[in-house]
Structures are given as C-alpha cells and as structure tokens.
Amino acid sequence: MNTKELGDLGERIACEYLVKKGFKIVGKNYRISFGEIDIIAKKRWRLFKNDKTIHFIEVKTIIGNNNSFFPEERVDYKKQRKLKNLAQIWMEKNNLSENCPYQIDIIGISVNEITRNAKLHYFPNAVGEI
C-alpha cells in the first residue's frame, strides 16, 4: 500500500467514524496553495441543535503500531499553525462570520496492513490558540 492509498483509507475510516458519531461531512480535501484540510464537518442539526461548530479534522494514518509511536504525534506546532490558517481562510471564503465557532480536531489511525483492521483515536479541539 503506497502513501496515497494509506491516506485515502484513513480518511474513509475517519469519515465513517464521524458519521456514526452524528457528524455531517461538509467537505474533504480542501486544498489551497500552501496546504490542505482533510475533512470539514459539523454535527447534525437534528441531533445537536445548539452546536453550530465547524470541525476541521486532520487525519494521520500509519501502518501498524508498536505502541511507541502514534500517528497523531505528527501534528507538530508548525502543522497546527498551518491548520489554523487554513481553517480561517476556509471560514472567510465561505462567508462565515468571526462569531461562528470552529475547532481543529485530530484523528490518528493505525492500520494493520494484512487485515486492514484499524485502531482510531479521536482528539476533539486538539489545536488551541497558537
């Protein structure tokens, strides 16, 4: 499995997880010149009427896991700053006011290459003020 296939698999697994948890996927793979947001989602209005938060989700996927390294550890300070800038640009381009709440979440996925079974860790609001 090459890097692109692994990333695509991780994003599919993450989207399935999010939908099961009551999210609606608003967009995937939002790209501009300096970066990409993997998944943009919000909680389903019928289930979470008062929550209008936009979730920008970074997905990190690796093959296997020897329990000494987790994929979410790849979201360092530089990547967090980039995600924050990308989220703000997306909000502006979609005419969402500064008062519209948003957060950056991280999903780390470890995939068994043979069975394709996955272990997923979800970190809501993982990127705070930078």
Long-range contacts (C-beta under 8 A, 24 or more apart in sequence): 1-63, 1-113, 6-61, 6-62, 6-63, 6-111, 7-59, 7-61, 9-61, 9-111, 9-116, 10-59, 10-60, 10-61, 10-107, 10-109, 10-111, 10-118, 11-38, 11-39, 11-59, 11-61, 13-61, 13-109, 13-111, 13-118, 13-120, 14-38, 14-39, 14-57, 14-59, 14-107, 14-109, 14-120, 15-39, 17-107, 17-120, 17-122, 18-57, 22-47, 22-48, 23-55, 26-54, 30-86, 30-90, 32-86, 32-89, 34-82, 34-85, 34-86, 35-82, 35-83, 35-85, 35-86, 36-86, 37-83, 37-86, 37-87, 37-90, 40-90, 52-100, 52-101, 53-101, 53-102, 53-103, 54-87, 54-91, 54-96, 54-100, 54-101, 54-102, 54-103, 55-102, 55-103, 55-104, 55-105, 55-124, 56-83, 56-86, 56-87, 56-90, 56-102, 56-103, 56-104, 56-105, 57-104, 57-105, 57-106, 57-107, 58-83, 58-104, 58-105, 58-106, 58-107, 59-106, 59-107, 59-109, 60-106, 60-107, 60-108, 60-109, 61-108, 61-109, 61-110, 61-111, 62-109, 62-110, 62-111, 63-110, 63-111, 63-112, 63-113, 64-110, 64-111, 64-112, 64-113, 65-110, 65-119, 70-108, 70-110, 70-121, 71-108, 71-109, 71-110, 72-106, 72-107, 72-108, 72-121, 72-123, 72-126, 73-108, 75-106, 75-126, 75-127, 77-130, 80-104, 80-127, 80-130, 81-130, 83-127, 84-127, 84-130, 103-127
